[in-house]
Amino acid sequence: MNILRSAAVALLGSCLVASVASAAPEHDPVPKQSWSFDGLLGHYDLASAQRGFQVYEQVCSSCHGMRYVHFGDLTGLGLSRKDVMAIAASHKVPGEPGPDDKPVLRPATLDDPLPTPHVAPGAVVPPDQSDLAMVYPGGPDRIFALLTAYGDVPKGAHAPPGTFWNRYAASRAIAMPPPLRDDAVTYSDGTKATLEQEARDVTTFLAWASDPHLDDRHRTGVRAGLYLLFLAVLLVILKRRIWSNAHRNR
């Protein structure tokens, strides 16, 4: 399933990139950010990712779902199983119909995906955020930039009715209202919830959701590299010993 998901994500990402390239949307160049998960030895800042889940749950989840992330996956953020079970139980999901065939809601379990909000028929469906950091053109850098760049329409510019000015959005206009503000959430670890901190934390969480096994892959890669280095040293020592004996026997 992970292989199929990765292939689907890669295909979707390439399609999105091709679509964006053909449409040639205009937006300001996205500043490069420094993320803990960048590079071959990168790793997730789990404290930031946990705070980001708070932002997602209290702000983003009212519109955006995460159908590929299950409640049980949240233990990968460093949360205890007990805490994750409590988080799951606080959500209601559709259960088996009752005797009268009426829909029944039940507390979510660890096996349930994070709920997707109901959208009225005919309404625009907000994008699922399970793989957003992977498929969105510009990745985490642009997500962070977008969340922190809402502002007034500059003189001489134009934003279509019903949209908001954002210099990192396609055509510099976006239908989504500004989702974040200072103190939009109260962090459980006492971190001050500025708009920029919220944006950085939720971007880290979205990056984790898109690739939750990155840390495991990097650790495996480091172990494999060290093993190969150790093996190479042994081969060099063995080679020298074999040839030294050959030279003595001449």
C-alpha positions as CSV (number, residue, x, y, z in Angstrom):
1,M,0.0,0.0,0.0
2,N,2.9,2.4,0.8
3,I,4.4,1.7,-2.6
4,L,1.1,2.3,-4.4
5,R,0.6,5.5,-2.4
6,S,4.1,6.8,-3.2
7,A,3.6,6.0,-6.9
8,A,0.2,7.8,-6.9
9,V,1.7,10.8,-5.1
10,A,4.6,11.0,-7.5
11,L,2.3,10.8,-10.5
12,L,-0.1,13.4,-9.0
13,G,2.9,15.6,-8.2
14,S,4.2,15.4,-11.7
15,C,0.8,16.2,-13.1
16,L,0.4,19.2,-10.8
17,V,3.9,20.5,-11.7
18,A,3.1,20.1,-15.4
19,S,-0.2,21.8,-15.0
20,V,1.3,24.7,-13.1
21,A,4.1,25.0,-15.6
22,S,1.7,25.1,-18.5
23,A,-0.5,27.7,-16.8
24,A,2.6,29.7,-15.8
25,P,1.0,31.3,-12.7
26,E,2.5,34.5,-11.5
27,H,3.7,34.8,-7.9
28,D,6.7,36.2,-6.1
29,P,9.8,34.0,-5.8
30,V,9.5,31.9,-2.7
31,P,12.2,32.5,0.0
32,K,14.2,29.4,1.0
33,Q,13.6,28.3,4.5
34,S,15.8,26.2,6.8
35,W,14.0,23.0,7.9
36,S,15.2,20.3,10.3
37,F,14.1,17.7,7.8
38,D,16.2,19.0,4.9
39,G,19.2,17.1,3.6
40,L,20.4,13.5,3.8
41,L,20.7,13.6,7.6
42,G,17.5,15.6,8.1
43,H,15.0,14.7,10.8
44,Y,11.6,16.0,12.0
45,D,11.5,18.4,14.9
46,L,8.8,16.4,16.7
47,A,8.0,19.2,19.2
48,S,7.3,21.5,16.2
49,A,5.3,18.7,14.5
50,Q,3.2,18.2,17.6
51,R,2.4,21.9,17.8
52,G,1.6,21.8,14.1
53,F,-0.9,19.0,14.7
54,Q,-2.6,21.3,17.2
55,V,-2.8,24.0,14.6
56,Y,-4.2,21.5,12.0
57,E,-6.7,20.1,14.4
58,Q,-7.9,23.5,15.8
59,V,-7.8,25.5,12.6
60,C,-7.2,23.6,9.4
61,S,-9.3,20.5,10.0
62,S,-12.6,22.6,9.8
63,C,-12.1,22.7,6.0
64,H,-9.3,20.2,5.1
65,G,-9.2,16.5,5.6
66,M,-6.3,14.0,5.8
67,R,-7.7,10.7,4.5
68,Y,-4.3,9.0,4.3
69,V,-3.4,9.7,7.9
70,H,-4.9,7.5,10.6
71,F,-5.2,8.4,14.2
72,G,-2.8,5.6,15.1
73,D,-0.2,7.2,12.9
74,L,0.0,10.1,15.3
75,T,2.2,8.0,17.7
76,G,4.9,8.7,15.1
77,L,4.8,12.3,16.3
78,G,6.1,11.1,19.7
79,L,2.6,11.2,21.3
80,S,1.8,8.3,23.7
81,R,-0.7,5.7,22.6
82,K,-3.0,6.8,25.5
83,D,-3.0,10.4,24.3
84,V,-3.6,9.4,20.7
85,M,-6.6,7.2,21.8
86,A,-8.0,10.2,23.7
87,I,-7.6,12.4,20.6
88,A,-9.3,9.7,18.4
89,A,-12.2,9.3,20.9
90,S,-12.9,13.0,20.8
91,H,-13.9,12.7,17.2
92,K,-17.1,11.2,15.8
93,V,-17.1,9.1,12.6
94,P,-19.8,7.2,10.8
95,G,-20.6,3.8,12.2
96,E,-22.8,0.9,11.2
97,P,-26.4,2.0,10.7
98,G,-28.8,1.3,13.5
99,P,-31.8,-1.0,13.5
100,D,-33.8,1.8,11.8
101,D,-31.1,2.2,9.1
102,K,-30.4,5.7,10.4
103,P,-26.8,6.9,10.3
104,V,-24.9,6.4,13.6
105,L,-21.8,8.2,14.8
106,R,-19.3,6.5,17.0
107,P,-16.0,7.6,18.6
108,A,-13.1,7.2,16.3
109,T,-10.4,4.5,16.9
110,L,-6.7,4.3,16.1
111,D,-7.6,2.6,12.8
112,D,-9.8,5.4,11.5
113,P,-8.4,8.2,9.2
114,L,-8.6,11.8,10.3
115,P,-12.1,12.9,9.5
116,T,-12.8,14.8,6.2
117,P,-15.2,17.7,6.8
118,H,-18.6,17.6,5.0
119,V,-18.8,19.8,2.0
120,A,-22.2,21.0,0.6
121,P,-23.1,19.7,-2.8
122,G,-21.7,21.9,-5.5
123,A,-19.2,23.6,-3.2
124,V,-15.5,23.7,-3.9
125,V,-13.8,20.9,-2.1
126,P,-10.7,22.1,-0.2
127,P,-7.6,20.0,-1.0
128,D,-6.8,17.0,1.2
129,Q,-3.7,17.8,3.2
130,S,-2.3,14.3,3.6
131,D,0.3,14.8,0.8
132,L,0.1,18.5,0.4
133,A,3.8,19.2,1.3
134,M,4.9,16.7,-1.3
135,V,2.7,17.6,-4.2
136,Y,2.2,21.3,-3.8
137,P,4.6,23.2,-6.1
138,G,7.2,24.8,-4.0
139,G,6.7,22.3,-1.1
140,P,7.1,23.4,2.5
141,D,8.8,26.6,1.6
142,R,5.9,27.9,-0.4
143,I,3.3,26.6,2.1
144,F,5.0,28.6,4.9
145,A,5.4,31.6,2.6
146,L,1.7,31.4,1.6
147,L,0.5,31.2,5.2
148,T,2.4,34.3,6.2
149,A,1.9,36.6,3.2
150,Y,-1.7,37.7,3.3
151,G,-2.0,41.4,2.9
152,D,-3.8,44.4,1.4
153,V,-4.0,44.6,-2.4
154,P,-1.1,46.9,-3.5
155,K,-1.9,50.0,-5.4
156,G,-2.3,49.3,-9.1
157,A,-2.9,45.6,-8.5
158,H,-6.1,43.7,-8.7
159,A,-7.7,40.7,-6.9
160,P,-10.9,39.1,-8.2
161,P,-14.0,39.5,-6.0
162,G,-14.1,36.9,-3.3
163,T,-10.4,36.4,-3.2
164,F,-7.6,37.6,-0.9
165,W,-4.2,39.1,-1.9
166,N,-1.3,36.8,-1.4
167,R,2.0,37.4,-3.3
168,Y,2.9,33.6,-3.2
169,A,-0.5,32.4,-4.5
170,A,-1.1,31.6,-8.2
171,S,-1.8,35.0,-9.9
172,R,-1.3,36.5,-6.4
173,A,-4.9,35.8,-5.4
174,I,-6.4,33.0,-3.3
175,A,-9.9,32.1,-2.3
176,M,-8.9,30.8,1.2
177,P,-9.3,33.5,3.9
178,P,-6.2,34.0,6.1
179,P,-6.3,30.9,8.3
180,L,-3.8,31.9,10.9
181,R,-3.3,34.9,13.3
182,D,-1.4,35.5,16.5
183,D,-2.7,33.4,19.3
184,A,-5.0,31.4,17.0
185,V,-4.1,28.4,19.2
186,T,-2.8,27.9,22.8
187,Y,0.2,25.6,22.6
188,S,0.2,22.9,25.3
189,D,4.0,23.3,25.7
190,G,3.8,27.0,26.4
191,T,5.4,28.2,23.1
192,K,4.2,31.7,22.1
193,A,1.8,31.2,19.2
194,T,2.7,34.0,16.8
195,L,1.4,33.7,13.3
196,E,4.9,32.8,12.0
197,Q,5.4,30.1,14.7
198,E,2.0,28.6,13.8
199,A,2.8,28.6,10.1
200,R,6.2,27.0,10.7
201,D,4.8,24.3,13.0
202,V,1.8,23.4,10.8
203,T,4.2,23.2,7.8
204,T,6.4,20.8,9.7
205,F,3.4,18.7,10.6
206,L,2.3,18.7,6.9
207,A,5.8,17.6,5.9
208,W,5.6,14.8,8.4
209,A,2.2,13.7,7.2
210,S,3.4,13.6,3.6
211,D,6.5,11.5,4.5
212,P,6.2,10.0,8.0
213,H,9.0,7.5,7.5
214,L,11.7,10.0,6.5
215,D,13.5,9.6,9.9
216,D,13.5,5.8,9.6
217,R,14.9,6.0,6.1
218,H,17.6,8.4,7.1
219,R,18.6,6.3,10.1
220,T,18.7,3.2,8.0
221,G,20.8,5.0,5.4
222,V,23.3,6.1,8.1
223,R,23.5,2.6,9.5
224,A,24.0,1.2,6.0
225,G,26.7,3.8,5.2
226,L,28.6,3.0,8.4
227,Y,28.4,-0.7,7.7
228,L,29.7,-0.3,4.2
229,L,32.5,2.0,5.5
230,F,33.5,-0.6,8.1
231,L,33.4,-3.4,5.4
232,A,35.6,-1.3,3.2
233,V,38.2,-0.8,6.0
234,L,38.2,-4.6,6.6
235,L,38.7,-5.2,2.9
236,V,41.6,-2.8,2.7
237,I,43.2,-4.4,5.8
238,L,42.7,-7.9,4.3
239,K,44.1,-6.8,1.0
240,R,47.3,-5.5,2.6
241,R,47.7,-8.6,4.7
242,I,47.3,-10.9,1.7
243,W,49.7,-8.9,-0.5
244,S,52.3,-8.5,2.3
245,N,52.4,-12.3,2.7
246,A,52.8,-12.7,-1.1
247,H,55.7,-10.3,-1.1
248,R,57.4,-12.2,1.8
249,N,57.1,-15.5,-0.1
250,R,58.9,-14.2,-3.2
